[in-house]
Amino acid sequence: MRFLLVEDNERLASLIRRELERLGYSVDRVGSLAEGEEACRLAEYDLIVLDRGLPDGEGLLLLKTIRALRQATPVLVLTAQDSPHHRIEGLDSGADDYLVKPFDMGELAARCRALLRRPSQTLDLALTAGNVALDPASRQVRVSGEAIDLRRREVALLEILMRRCGQVIARPALEQSLYSMDEAVSPNALDATVSRLRRRLNDAGAALQLRAVHGIGYILTVNDEGA
Ligand code: CA
């Protein structure tokens, strides 16, 4: 998942960036309206976090550009001002959600997760891959409708893999999202978690393949015949 962060406040931008990267997202950060417009023309993002008060103008102008380019990228608007008027203005310009400064990084993360669920999974909040379903809120995992017991970290690993099913995810990205910076992590901790998760999924009859890609990381794919 690739995010664009448009925020001119250096300190806040680095806090947001760190939080999003910790969750496994990659983040391009720019500090002005003009740079934001250029970034949107050059790349397609999975989500944009947009500050309203930018040095060269009102952040909502970027939102209009994005919608004019017919990009359906979800946009989370950050603002220092909170009033019904500001909210209505933001949502009317095509923002998908709205967060008032100062905000909690946990709330930012939750809002981003909610936006990423749309529009493909609007009706079904659970992530699905083959016969496996994961509910990000309850942390419950089901295989063919039967709940299976997984450790917290196994569920976190499975969630990352399911959100990017079919894509290779690099080891450092997995490690960064599974372990906090102050945790002492042994070099084979990730492999051990992967092995346990794979065994549990196989035992439960999951139609998924969790494979190592040598020297890079891991990939989760749906097993066509077994589904
Ligand atoms: Ca600002």
Residues whose N, C-alpha, C, O or C-beta is under 5 A from the ligand:
A	BS01	CA	D8 N9 D51 G53 L54
